[in-house]
Amino acid sequence: MGDRWYSEAVVYCLDIDTYADSDGDGVGDIRGLIGRLDYLARLGVTCLWLHPIHPSPNRDDGYDVTDFYNVDPRFGTLGDFAELLHQAQNRGIRVIIDLVVNHTSDEHPWFQSARSSPDSPYRDWYVWSDHEPDDRHQGMVFPGEQHETWSYDRTAKAWYYHRFYRYQPDLNMANPKVREEVKKIVSFWLQLGVSGFRMDAVPFIIELTEPGNPNSPKDFEFLTELRQHVQWRRGDAVLLAEANVEPDQLPTFFGDGSGSGNRLHMLFDFMLNGRLMLALARQDPEPVIEALRDTPTLPTGGQWATFLRNHDEIDLSRLTAEQRNQVYAEFGPDEEMRIYDRGIRRRLAPMLGNDRRRVELAYALQFSLRGTPVLRYGEEIGMGEDLSLPGRHAIRTPMQWSYKENAGFSTAEPEKLVRPVIDKGDFSYQKVNVTAQRSDPKSLLAWFERMIGTLREAPEIGSGSTTHIDVPMPPGVLAHRADGPTGTMIFLHNLGTEDVEVDLSSLAPEADLPIDVLTDRGYGEVGKLDSLKLAGYGYRWIRLCRGAAF
Ligand code: GLC
């Protein structure tokens, strides 16, 4: 493995409350997760990203924090968390946690104090206005569920700013005391042993909010400052950021332009995510080819994090209206599948019609593209969504472990569960669960284990450079390659339904005993690369050659 572990990592994200309940109270907990670490090790993941673990009134699934220095008592204790870190480390698995410091819960003692009096030492920790700001009804992140970004607080007798829900007042990052506190929070968790943070809502963290100015300036220096702090405290810790911004702004989040990556190590590739969805919907790789071509050059050490699904909606806001409608037509035809006028609240398997070939194709493609793959819990067994649940909860149902009641997630009475398990239809736990799949070598879970194992033997995917192979291709087929010191891999993915034949003989001079390392079926010899068969929705990962030293 190269020096930068995150470039060759496989990240798995989960919510502790819906993963595994060890004490039968209906809520997943840390001890439950510890009990599943062997499962995760066998799957091959090398890093867990835990959604917020802190005490919270839980109105936004934990993204509304009341104490940054503790774990939610529903999940266990800090002692349990330290044990989790130890047990994960024993299995070679790192842990990163969500760092949600754009805002706190309005129940956080800081906000309670701040609102109580203009003289509170915490007053200036939040963003206030004495008069109603003109941009009160602009910049909402959750249209339909959120109606304003400035709300009047009667106790404070002032307006406060909240980029997200009204119970999530924004912290004032212009205040040096707040910046110091964020560094203290980060230090605390690094000291306990986390390997870094998934930073929530970064473009909003660095916003220097001015009442009445919907385009307030941003303070990128804070990211440079935080990076230095993190790296000084722990050399191998990473910052993986959510920054869903226009492509031309992305490089500024990685570094200050001096050529060094001195801000965030990794950014989720939201642009690629939208293009992947469009490509899958159209059965045409062109949007992905464009995404590869338009990717800004990253400073040394900068890395993309790729994903198909996360805990939020699939955000299609950066597609044109026409493109978005194509994706809606294919993957979110019913109004109830859509959310916030921009996205889809579904899991991948149901979006792809539960077509096993297409699910494999989509994940093989994601994992073979440049960057570090992030996989959401339950996707490895092809879980579905529950559209009867409100908003994003549709895709946040408990992990389906077995045929037992409550999907083996908990022994509590069903009505006590944090969220109901899916028990109807093609995605019910009776049909989709870990127990069924772990003993079946043909299952999706077994496929994920194999695919991830193959990826980990091909470090050029994460650490090397990825390019589109620009030679004539049958419609629907994407050919790309990854090159690094360890060698070269080539990839064929057929997004269309037709069986085709591909000619990559122009690469033959570079080949040194080329072989298929991952395919959807047996295709026979790779030969001279001049007549590579590829089935509809098929894929072939081919090792072209190894680097001299490998
Ligand atoms: C991020 C999270 C989302 C949360 C929001 C507010 O966008 O991904 O789940 O609701 O921030 O913290």
Boltz pocket constraint, residues with backbone or C-beta under 6 A from the ligand:
constraints:
  - pocket:
      binder: B
      contacts: [[A, 60], [A, 63], [A, 64], [A, 100], [A, 164], [A, 200], [A, 201], [A, 242], [A, 311], [A, 312]]
      max_distance: 6.0
